[in-house]
């Protein structure tokens, strides 16, 4: 008679499998101290970056509101959207600018038309150093505002050459204002592979929005075409069509409707500038001696210009103990 099979072995097999599975589960890798430390460091970095971002967001100045334009007649533009009021503009009186009568009359007429809401051109003042290009812009702004009511006064906004790429943002801000603005860039020029001039081209003419009706651009430069000669020559030598390449660069200055050229002054004009300054500030010196010293000063500087005349006036006033008030 055969024996019945033993059943305990069959029942023990699942228990062994369970114990094996538990043993395998117990062997799952646990994070090493180095890995935990790395994760903690990453978490701290993330929290630190979030804190910095929050502080930067809180400290960023808000863009100037149109109402703030009533605070002053002149402002400096910053690329983060902030306009800083300038309570006192460093300027020379219009009557003290000698030897530039024709350019003065043209710019004053153009600026006055613009202030009255009539068509006017963007202006490029180019030419010799120290001949009063930027001084004329600031003096014209003051002269136009002299007899205007507060609501009709022109606003002068200076934008630095290195911030020219933010010009479209400035245009968006000014477009909604009731005031008229002269956007002024001193010593504007472009070198090397600088492509920021394209932002200026789009604002002057050619962009979809274009220049706002209440904005005009005045720029000064020692270069007639705003670009270095080697920059133009390089475009000519490397382009497939040299004529088109140069045209692309030179077309920037063409978008200023008004070109005003400033050239070196004569000896008589230089002496007239010196005498004008001395008369205005009450500096008394015999005429022959004044002319002799002024000419000697210009010789040591190697040039004659309005800037050199002003520097001589400062030297003479300091030596004679005269204060230059009302500059």
Helices and strands as residue ranges (DSSP letters): H 8-26, H 33-59, G 66-71, E 74-77, E 83-85, G 94-96, H 101-115, E 123-127, H 133-145, G 150-152, E 155-158, G 161-166, H 167-175, E 181-185, H 197-204, E 215-221, H 229-238, H 242-254, E 258-262, H 267-281, H 287-301, H 306-320
